[in-house]
């Protein structure tokens, strides 16, 4: 904006420039002073008002900014000559957009365009508004108006892109595509096309309608000369031929591309697919998907005869051999991978070629086995071999390892690849415990032996052999899982801690360590390592899954709040700014990016993680303020009393959720946030092919969001219902009270249905568990949800006239008693089975935290609401006693509940104090003794290798940086850090409990006055 100076609303540039300079340098106080001064000299200038509004918005004074903007808007409407000033309108647009009133900016432009229909600047501004609103139909209409006005190609393509967006993101169909095709054809006939992007858009329109031959005609005609890079043109041609069913022609085209670009692996897969008439790559929806890239694993060619298949595979082999002969570059892998793919296709077709397949894999190892990518290169090929053949391949690799390269880095690389293949095949984990230990020892010894290779590397550079410590860690975790000995697990932690001491920037170590600490329950340290990853921007969407689920169950509320706030800020900022990128793509005529930006934004909006964060952030606020009902009501008011979240719960069933997490970076034992193999029986795994768990995960996330989205509204209604139960003017407000009770009952019915029961059956379940008639196992893994249900049922029951469900008639326990008993039962059970401070895996602390901070907290809010309505407003003056038996029983239930909650929280607080105040030496001794080598085998052997290295550090051999890092590392310091981290976690939980106890003690004093 600062560049758009000149006369704006009659103000000379020299008077405006200082304001923009102050804004650009973020000197907002000075900018406000200058803008106010400008306004005194030009009081009727909408532009001066817009500038002042912009400054006020940047200073965080949103209400004042909006008021000033509205004044500017009124002035514009009064003086039509000022409407032609796009600078004023665009400044107002910026402010309205930042204030979430984009509709007002759009209204200004619509009004201006109505008054001056042929003004291109105003129409482009209006188009920009529609881009920001994602109003694709209005974008199309405005772009066509501009095209008709000046006949420029770019405006036609703006209209066509808007049509495509209606098809991709809306309800548009074939008729719209025909319209787009007709518009382009008409323009080509009269003006031709002049930009490569215009041709690509034209071809994509035809391709979407399956008019592949028409698209080929366009590409091979005069317009094809717009594509200057031959390989790009050939790729489009090959794709169109394949989709048109001309596999022979497509194969020839892909052959030409490979001759130009011999390392294009995707192109080779297309080439082979066309030779074998396999159209799976064209029917999987990946062709026009800018987010999902092509991955070919499955294939189909059952219709080919044996003779035809052999002939075409032979042709492919000959061509691949020619590519290998022509390529002198030792880093070009595609022609050699191509041999493996050919053997894989033969194997899948049923040819008995296992010997050739294994031999091809061995050759590939001898050529590229030293590269870090070797294991991932051969992964999909190993999947089709039987276990016996895999073992045969492994044996041949071990035999060939004697003839490895003499270059130390290549020797190390091939050794690492050998370990990776062992891990991938799973043969290592069929060894006895001693052999498994031996594997971990070999890996660590190899790492230590080759440290000298990295002495001259920059700390930011990856060290040679870093992967060895990650693999040794996996072996140690397997040993801990198999033997049940926590010493191996602690040893894995120490190995990674030492690795990070040597080089602080290994993100793989940090992620593994994060999960190890999470499994131990030391969430504070896990969060520290997550923070050290310095996750920013889109990585928040792909990486935060490593820590989010653990933090949601922890008492580290400040850290969790920061995590959710940063994530939601990034997402909301992106949604706000993505329209800027989209319009920028329009302006720069990069039309494929227009589609990509809009689709990417929609994908993020449907992110499962984003929806979870949107629900969890307000629930965290409710937890944080649950000890003070006034503050809680302010939080509820800020979220519209939970109404929007009920709407989200209603809509979630129809949303197509997306999963954008990078699950490849997770440890083998926790492939998704919901899965942890170490909590189950031992399985001989350290590697599993990444299966698609999206459907399973989507169903789980839907249930979680649907259920949790009801909480804010149910908490609000419970507070209101409890308050109404003793309101003296209950009869006067009967209709309002009844509506609250009815809505709460409706939500209870929904909540019970989510738990798999009708409302009456769910009530019978909670009463049955309380009475001992039913086993507590009926709650399953939904204990927290069941107890929350019991709390909300009790709140509804306070003002319900459905006596059949009240259980307060003397024939059964009252609803107050049910809730109190369930909370006592589950909390005391968790405390009894809770083990020592350091426990692998962690105990039931996360469940205990949730019991205290969710159902117990909601129960205390119901009590607070009841007592507040029982007291005279303003003064704590004792009221006259209850006038009937039901009111007396209600008051008695409240007293009992306060006493019960105090007792529960005191028990938890006492246990926490006992753990926190334990001498540090005892916990240190547990860790150190677990790692101390007692016999020939067992934990401690790997650490002994490091201790030997540290005690005999040779600075001249390892370099100063590595030597100093090794000397600075201390096993005791890491053990002390673990103990301190766990104490930090428990101390935070203790503070939460103490805060709740203080709140209940105040309620005790108030209840005396009731």
N, C-alpha and C positions, 0 to 999 in steps of 0.2 A: 504494500500500500504506500510506503514511503516514497516510492518512485513516481506515483501518480499525482504529481503536484501540478500547479497551475491554478487557474481561477475555478474555485469550487464554491458554488453558491455565492459568487461575487467576492470571495475572500482572496486577496493576493497571496501568491506562493510564499513570499518572504515572511508573512505572518504565520503561515501554517507549518512551515518547516521546523521551527524550534519545538513545536508540540510533538511532531513525529520523531524528532531526534531524541527527545526525552523518553518517549514510549519505547523506542528501539533500544535505548540504553538502560531500560527498566528503572528510570528515575520517575516513578509514578507521582510522587508528591509534587515534584517540580512540574511534571506534565499537567497535573490537575490545576495548579496555579496558573500556568500558561493558558490552558484551555478556558478557565474561568475568565481570565483577562480578555481572551479573544471573544468570548461570549458577550462581555460587556460592550465591546465595540461593534459587534454584529449580533444583536439580540434576536434578530428574526432569521438567522441563518440556520437551516436544518443541519448543515455540515458541521458548524461549530458545536451544535448540540450533540451530534453523533460522535464527534471527537471526545467531548466531555464524558459521554456515556461509555465509550471505549475505555477511557482511563479509569473511570469508576469501577467498571467490571474487572479490569486487571487488578485493582486494589481490593477486590473481594466484596465490594458494596453492590451486591446484585440488585436489591430493591431500588436503590437510587438510580442505578444504571438503567433499569427497565422503565422507570418513571420518565427519565430524561429522553430515552429512545421514543417513548410514546408521544412526548411533546414534539420531538423532531418529525415523527410520522404525521402528526396533525398539521404541522406547518407545511409539510410537503403536499398534503392533500388540499390545503387552502390555496397554495401558490403553484399552479400547474406548470409554470415555466421552470421551476426547480426540479420537477419530476424527471427531466431529461438528464439530470446530473448523475451519471452512474457512480461517480466517486462517493457521493453522499449515500446512495442506496447500498453500495457494496460495504461501506463502513457500518451502516445500520445492520446489514446482513450478518457481518462478523459478530456484532454484539448480540443480536437476537439469537444467533446460532449458539453462542456460548452460554446464553441464558436459557437454552432449551425452549425457545419460542420461534423456531424457524418458520412456523406458519405465518407469523406477522411479517417476516422479511419477504416471504413468498407473496403475501397479500400486497405489499408495497410494489413489488415488481409487476404483479398482475394488473394493479391499478394503473401503473405508469405505462405498461404496454397497451392497455386499453385506450389510454389517452393519446399515445404516440405509437400506433401499430407498426410503423415501418422503421423504427429505430433499432438497428442491429445490436448496438451495445446493450440496450435494455433487454432485448430478446435473448441475448447470450447470458445476461445476468439471470433472467427468468429460467432459462435452461439449467443454469448452475443450481438454482434453488430446487428444481425438480430432481436433479441428480442427487442432491443432499437428502431429499425426502424419499428417494428411490421410487418416484412416481414414473414408472416406465412409459405408461400410455401418454402422459402429459409431456414427457421428454420427446417422445416420437412426434407428437402433434406440433410442438414448438420447433423442433428441428426441421420438419417438413415446411413449416411456414418460412423459416429462414432460407431453406433451399429454393423455395419458389420465388423468394424475394431477390436472391442474388445468384442462384444457380451454381453455387460452389460445391465441389465434390465432397468436401469434408462434412458439410451439413447433411448431405444425403447419407453419408456413412454414419453420422450421429443418429439419424433416424433408423437406419438398418440395425445398428447396435442396440438401440432401444427396443426394437422388435425382437431381436434375439434374446434380450434379457427377459422380455415377457414370456418367451417360450421356455427358457431355462429356469426362471425363478417364479413364474406366475402360472396362469392358466391358458396361455396362448397355445395355439395348435398349428396345423398345417396351413390354414388360410392366411395366418400372419406371415408364415414363411413364403408363401406364394406372393404376398404383397411385397415383401422385401426383395424377392427375386425380380418381380416386375419392375420395381423402382430402379434397381441396378441395371437391368437390361435396357430400359428406356434411356438411362443416362449414358450407358456404353454406346448405344446407337447414335446418340447425338454428340457426346463429348469424349467417349472412350474413358479409360481410367489412367491415372498418372502416378499412383503410389503402390508400392509392393503390398502394404497392409490392406489396401482396397481390394486387391486381387485375392488375398487370403480370406478376407471377409466374404467375397463373392463365392469362392470355392466352398467355404464352410456352410453357407446358406444352401447351396446345391447338395452338399454332402449330408446335411441334416434331413433333406428330403429323399435321400437315397438315389439322387440323380447323378450317379458316379460317372456315367459316360458323358453327360453334359459337362460335368466338371473337368473331365479329361480333355474335351474339345476346347474348353476355355484355356486350359493350361498349355495345350499344344499350339494354340493360336498366337496372335500378335501380343495378347496380354501377357503371355508366359514370359516375354522378355523383361518384364518388370522385376522378376526374381533373378538377381545378379549372381547369387552363389549356386553353382550347378548342383552341388550335393543336396541343398535344401529343396530345390525344384524336383530332383529325382526322388527324394523321400516322399513328397506329396504325390508324385505320379505313381510310385510303387504302392502307396497306401490305397489310392483310388482304384488301381487295377485289381488289387487283392479283394477289395470290397465289391468290385463289380464281378468278381468270379473269374477273372483272367489271371489264373495263378502262374501260368507259364510266362506271360508278359511281365508280371510283377516280379517273378524270380530273376528274370534278366535285368530288370531295373536295379534290384537290390544287389545283384552281382556287380553292376557298374559302380554302385556306391561303395561296396567293399573294396573294390580296386582303388578307389579314390581315398577311402578312409578305412584301412584294414583293421583298425582297433575298435570299430563300432559294433559292440556286442549285441545291442538291441537289433541292429540292422541284420546281423547274421541270423538271429532267431526268426526274424521276419522272412529272410531268404529261405531258410530251411522249412519254415512253416508253409511257404508258398510251393516249394518243391514237392512237399508231401500233402499238399492240398488240405492243410490244417487251418481252419478259419477261426480257431478259438481266440486268437489274439485280437480279432476284429469284432467279435461278438461279446467281449467282456466289458464293454463300455469304457475302456481306458483310452480310446483313441482321442476323444475330444475332452478328456478330463484333465485339466491342468494341475490338479492336486494329487490324484492317484497315478503313479507312474506304472508303466507296464512291467509285469513280472510273470514270466512264463514258467510254469512247472508242469501243469497238465497239458496233454495234447491228444488229438484224435486223428486217426488216419486208417480206421478199420476197413474203409471201403476200397483201399488200394490192394491190388493183387500182389502176391509175393514177387512176381517178376518185375512189376512196375516199381514196387518199393525198392527192390535191390538195385534196379537201374538208376533210380533217382538218388539213392543214398550213395551209390558209386560216383555219380556226377558230383555230388556235394563233397565227397572225400577228395576227389581229384582237384576240385577248385580250392579246397582248403589247403591241400598240399602245395598248390601253386602260390597261394598267399604266403605260406610259410617260407617257400623258396625265395620269394620276392622281398620278404621283409628281413632286413639286416639288424633291426633294432631289438635288443634283448629284452626291452621292457614292453613290447607289444604282445599282449597275452591272448587277444581274441582268436587268432588262427589256431592256437594250441588248445584253448578252451573249446573251440569248435569241434575238435576231434572227440572230446569228451561228450559233447552234446550229441554228436552223431552216434556214438556208442550207446548213449542213453536211449536215444530213439529206437535203435535196433533192439535193445533189451526190452523196451516197453512193447515193441511190436511182436515180440516172442521169439526173436532170433537167439539162439544159444551162443552168446558172444561174451560170456562172463570173463573168460581168459583175456580176450582182447581189451575188454573194458578195464580190468585191473591193470593190465600192462600200460594202457594209455594214462591211467591215473599215476602210475609210478613214474612214467616219463615226464608228466607234468610236474611232479614233485622234484625230480632231478633238475628241472629247468627253473622252476619258480618257487620251490619249497622254502627258500630263504626270505620270501616276501611275507609281510604281516597279513596280506589278504589271502594267502594260500588256502587256509582252512575254510573261509567263507566262500572262496571260489568253488571248492569241490563239495561243499555241503549238500547241494541238491542232487549231485550225482551219487553220493554215498547212500542217499535215502532209498534208492531203488535196488541196492544190492542186499543180498541176504546177510545175516550175521556171520556166517562162515566165510563168505567172500570178503566181507569187511576185515575179518581177522587175517585172512590171507594177504590182503592189501597191506595191513599194518605190519605183518611179518616181513614182507618184501621191503617195506620202507626201513625197518630196523636193520635188515641185512645190507641194504644199500647205504646205510648211514656211515659205514666204514670208509666209503669212497667219497666222503663229503669234501667240499671245497677247502682249500688251505687258508682262505681269507677268514679271519676270526669272526667278523660280523655276519658272514654268510653261514658259517658253522653254527653260530648262535641262533640265527634265524631259522635254519632247518631243524635244529633241536627243538625250538619252540613250536614249530609246525607239527613235529612228531608228537609232542605232548598234547597239542590241541586235537589232533586226530584221535589219540587215545581217549581223550575226554569226550569227543564227539561220538565215538563208537560205543563208549561206556565200558570198554574192556578193563580199564583201570580199577573200576569199582566192583569188579568181581574178584579182585585180589584179596588175600587175607589182610588183616589189620596191619601186620608188620610190613607187607609189601606196599600198602597204601601209604604208610608212614615213610617208607623208603622213597616213594615217588615225590612226596612233599619235600623231603630232604634233598633229593637230587635237584629239584627245581630251585630251591633256595641256594644250594651250593653253586649251581650254575650262575645264578644272579650275582652272588658275591664274587665269584671267579672272574666275571666279565665287567665288574664295575669300572675297571680301569679304562675300558673303551669309551666311557662317557666323561672322563675327567676334563676334557677341553670343551665340552658342550655348554652352551648357554643354559641357565636355569629354566628358561622358557621352552627349550627343546626337549623332545622326548628322549629318555635315556635308552640305551640298548638293553633289551631284556626286561623291560618293565612288566610285560605281561606275565612273566614267571611268578611274580608275587601274587597276582590275581588268581592264577591257576593253583598255586600252593594254598591260598586261602580257601578256594573251593574244595580242595582235598581235605583240609582240616575241618571244614564245616561238615563234610560227609562223614568224617571219622567221629565227630561229636554226635551227629545224628544216629550213626550206626551203633556206637558203643554207649551212648548216653553220658559220656564223660564231658562235663563242661570245660575241662582244661583245654581240649582241642579248640573249642570255640573261642576261648579267651586268647589262645595262641594265635588264631587267625586275626583277631583284633590287633594284637601286638605287632604282627608281621606288617599289617597295613599302616599302623601308626609309624613304624620305623621307616617304611617306604615313603611316607609323606614327610618325614623328617629329612630324608635325603633329598627329595624333590617335592616341593609343596604344591605343584601344579598338576598332579596326576588326577584328573577328574574321575577316572575309573576307580581308583582307590577310595576316593571320597564317597562315591555313591555306594560302593560295597560296605564301607565302614558305617555309613549312615544307616544302612539296613541291619548291619550286625548290632549296632547300638540300639536300634529300634526293637529288635528281637529280644535284647536284654532288658528293655524298658527304660534305658537311659536316654530319654527323648531329648533332654537338654543338650547332650553332646551330639546327637543325631542332627538336631537343628543347627548347631554351630557348624557342622561340616556342610550342611546344605547351604548355609549363608556364605560359606567360603567359596562355593561354586559361582557366586556372583551372577545369579540367574536374572536376566533382564529381557524385556521385550517379549518376542514370541516364545522364547524359551520358557517363560512362565507357564505357558499352556502345555508345552511338551515335557517339561522336566519336573514341575511341582508335584506331580503324582508320587514322587519318591517320598515326600514328607507329609503331604496334606492329610491323608487318612490317619496317620499316627498323631498328628497335632490336634485333630478334631477330638481325639479321645484323651488328651492330656490336660493337666491343669495350668499349662503355660499360656494363659489367656492373652497376655500382652504380645507375646511372640506370634500367637495364632492370629490375633487381630491385625498385626503388621503384615503377616503373610496373606491374609484374605484381602486386606485393604490394598496392598500393592498389586495383587493379581487383578482384582476388580477394577482398579484404576487403569491398569494397562488395557484391559479389555474394553472398558467404557471409552477411554481415550481413542482406542483404535476404531471403535464403531463411529465415534464422532469425526475422526480424521480420515477414515477410509474414503469418504465421499470426496475429500480434497484430492486424494490420489486418483480417484476415478475421473474427476473432471480434468485433472492434469493429463491423464492418459488421453482423454478426448482432445484436449488442446494440442497435445504433441502427436496426435493421429496414430496412437499405438492402440488399435482397437481390440486386439486380442487381450491386452492387459485390462481393458475396461471390463470384459467378461470375467477375467480371472479375479480382479479385485472384488467385484460384486459377489461372485461365488464364494470367495474366501471369507468375506465378511459374513455371509449367510451361514457358512460352515462353522465359523466361530460362535455365532449366536446360538447354534444348536449343540454346542459343546456340552457334553455331560458334566465336565468339570466346572464349567461356567455356571450351569444351572445349580449344581451342588453348592458352589461358593455363594451364589445369590441367596440361597436358602439358609446356609450355615452362618453367614455374617450377621443377619438379624437375630438368629437364635443365640449366637454368642453374646450379643448385646443384652438380650433378655436374661441370660445366665448371669452376666456381670452386674445387673441391676436388680436381681431378684430379691435382695435383702431390704429393699426400700420400695414400697409399692408406689409412692408418688413418682419416683424416677422411672420405675417400670412402666407406669402409665404414659409418661412422656415419650419413652421409647416406642411404645405401642402406637401412640398418636402419630409419631413420625413415620410409621410404616402403615398408616391408614387402617389401624386396628386389625391388620392381618388380612384385609379383604383381597389385596392383590395376590397374596400367596395362596389363598383358596382358589383364585382363578388359575394360578399356575398349576395347582394340584389337579384342577379339572382338565387343563390343556395337555398335561404331560403325556397322557396316553396316546395322543395323536401326533406328538412331536417325533420326528425322525432324528434321534440323537446321533451325534458324531463323537468319535474317540480319536483324539489327536495326540495322545501320549506316545512318547518314544519308549515302548516297552522293551526294545532290544537291549537297553542299557541296564535293565534290572538283573539282579542275581538269579541263577538258575532255580533257586528254591522259593522265589516269590515272583512268578512270572507276571502277575497282575496285583494291584493293590488289595484285591479281595482274597488272594490265594497265598498261603504259606505252607509249603510241604513239610517244613520242620515241625509243625504242630501236630502232624499225623504220624502214622506208622512209617518205619523206614522203607524207602524205595531206592533201588540201585540206579539213581539218576544223577547226572551232573549236567546233562544236556537233554533238551527236548526240542524237537522241531517246533518252531513257533506256529501253533495252530490258531485259527481264527476264533477267538473267544468273544467276539463282539456281541452276538445275540444273547449269550448267557449274561454278559456284563450289562447289556442294555436293559434286560429284564430286571436285574438287581438294582440298577441305578434308578429306573422308573419307580420301583417300589419305595426306595429310600426317599426320593424327592416328593412323591405323592403323599407319603405319610408325614414327612417333616414339614411340608408346606402348610399342613393344617394346624401345626402347633401354635404359631402366633395368634391366630384367630381363636383357637380353643382356650388359650391362656386369657385372652381379653374377655371372652364370654364367661369363663369361669369366675374371673374377678367380679364382673358385673352381676352375675347370678348370685354369688355369695353375698355381695353387698345388698342385693334386693331382698334376700331371704329374711332380713330383720328390719327392713325399712318401714318406718311407722306409717308412711303414706302409700303402702303397698297397693291398697285397693285403688287409690287415685291413679296410680301408674300401672294398673294391672295389664293393659294391652302391651305396653313397652316391655314389662317384665316377662309376660308370656312369650313375646316374640324372641327375647333373648334365650329363654328356656327351650323353645321349640328349635331355634337354630342350633343351640348346643346339642340337643338330642339328635338332630339330623347329622351333625358332624361326628357325634359319637357312633352313630350307626355306620357311617362311612369308615371310621377308624376301626371299628370292630370287624367290618367286612374285609378290610386290608389284613387283619390278623386271622382271617379265615372263619369268622363266626358271625352269627346274628347278634344284635345288641343284647337280647335277653340271655342267649347262650354264653356270650362273653362275660356278662355279669355273674352268671352261675359259675364260670370257670374261676374268676378271681375270688369269689366267696368260697368256692370249694377248696382252692389252694390255701386260703387263709385258715379255713376250718380243719385242714388236714384231710378232707374227704378226697381231694384230688392231689396227685403228685405235682411238685413244682416243675417237673420235667415237661409238663404240658406247655409251658411258656417257650421252651426250646431256646433258640438264640435271640428271641425277641423279648427278653426279660424287661429291658428298659421301656419298650413300647407298651408292654402289658401294665407295668406299674404306672406309667403316665396315663394310660386308659383308666386305671382305677382312680387316680386323682381327679380326672375330669368327670368321671361318673359320679364321684362324691360331690363335686361342685354342682353338677346338674341336679343331683338328688336333694340338695338343700332347698331348692325352690320348686321341686317337681310335685305334681298332684297325682302321679301314677303310683299309688301306694303299693301296688303289687310288686314293684321293683325297689321299694325303699329299704326293706330289710331292717326297719327300725321299729317293728311292732312287737318286739320281744321274742319272736320265734327264730330269730337269727341275728347275726352280728350287724351292728350299724355300719354304714358306709365309712364313717370315720374310723371305726375299729378295724375294718378291712384294710384300709390304706396304711394305718399305723402298723398293723401286724405284718403286712407284706414288706414294708420298708425295714422294719426291725429284723425280720427273718432273713432277708437277702443281704443286708449290710453286715449283720453279725456273722452270717455264713462266710462271707468274703474275708472278713477280718480273721476268722479262725483258721482258714486254710492259707492265708497269706504267709509266704515264707520270708526268708531273710532279705536284707536290702539288695544284695546282688543275687539275681536269680536268672537262670537260663533254662527255658525261655522265661520271659517275665510272667509274673503271677497275674492275679485278677485286678491289679490296680486300675487299669483303664475302665473296667466295669464298675468298680467302687467309685471312681471319679464321676462317672455318668449317673450312677444312682444318686449321689449327693447333689450334683449340679443340674439334674433334670427333674425326675419325678419328685424328689424331696423338695427341691426349690419351688416347683409349681404348687406343691401342697402348702408350703409356707406362704405363698402369695394368696391362696384361698383363705388361709387363716388371717392374714393381715387385712384382707378386704372385709372379712366378717367382723373383726374387732373394730376396725375403723368406723363401720356403719353402726356398731353397737354403742359407741361413745357419742356424747353430745358434741356437736360441732363447736370447735374453738377451745373448749375447756375439758379437762379430764375430771369431770364431776360425775359422781356415781349416780346411775340411773335407778329408777325403781325396778324391783326384781321382775323376772319373767312372769308373764300373766297366765301362761298355760303350760301344760306338761311338755308339749313338743318344744317350746322355746327353752325350757329348762334342760331337756335332753341335748338340745343343740349346743347350748352353752357348756354343758358338761363335756360334750364331745370335743369342743374346741380346747378346753383346759387339758383334757387327756392327750390331745394331739400335740399341743405345745410341749407337754412334759415328755412325751414319747420322742419327738424330734430332738429335743435337747439331749436326752439320753443317748440316742443314736449318734449324734454328732460328737458328743463327749467321748464315746467309745472310739470313734474314728480318730479324733484329735489325740487321744491318749496313745493309741497305737502309732500314730505318726510321730509324736514326740519321742516315743521310745526308740523308734528307728533312727530318727535324726540325731538324737543325743547319744546313740551308741558310740563307744570309743572307735575312732577311725582305724586304730591298729587291728581290731578284730576283722573288719571287712577287708583291710589290706592283706591280712594274713590269709584269708580265704582265696583271694585272687592269686597271690604269690605262691601259696602252697599248691594250688591247682596247676601252676605252670612249672613247678619244680620237678626236675627229672628224678624219679625215685627208682626206676628199674631200667633195664635195657631198652624197653619200649615204653610207650605212653607219651603224654604231652610233655613238652619241654625240649624235645630233641631239635626242633627247628630253631628255637630261640637260642639254643646252645651254639649253633653255627654262627649266629649273629654276634653272640657274646665273644666267641673266639676271634671273629673278624675285628670287633671293636677293640679288643685287648691288644691286637697286633697291627694296628693301622699303620700303613706305610704312606706318608703324605706325598712322597715323590711319585709313588705309583698311582694313587687315587686322586691326587690333586687336593688343593686346600679346601675347596668348598665341600666335597664329599667327606673328606677326613673330619672336618670340623662338625659336620652334621652328625656323623656316626658317634663322635665323642660326646656330643651334647645330649644324645638320647639316653633315657633312663627308664627301665622297666617299672621302677617304683613310682616315678613321676606319672606315668600313664595310669598305673593302678590307682594312684591317689586321685587323678583326674576323673576316673570312672566313679569312685566313691563320692567325690564332691558333686559330680553331675547328678547322681541319683538323689543325694541329699537336697540339692537345689529343687529337683522335681517335687520331692515330698514336702519341702518347706512351702512351696507355692500352694500345694493342696492344703497344707495345714492352715495357711492364711485364709483360704476360702472357708474352711470349716469354722475357724475362730470368728470370722465375720458373720457367719450365719448364727453361731451361738449367741453373739452379742445382740443380734436382731431379735432372736427368740426370747432372750432375757428381758428386753424392752417390752415385748408382747406379754410376757408374764406379769409385768407390773401393770400393764393396761387391762388385762383380763380381770384383775381384782376390782376394777371400777365398773365392770359390766354387770 
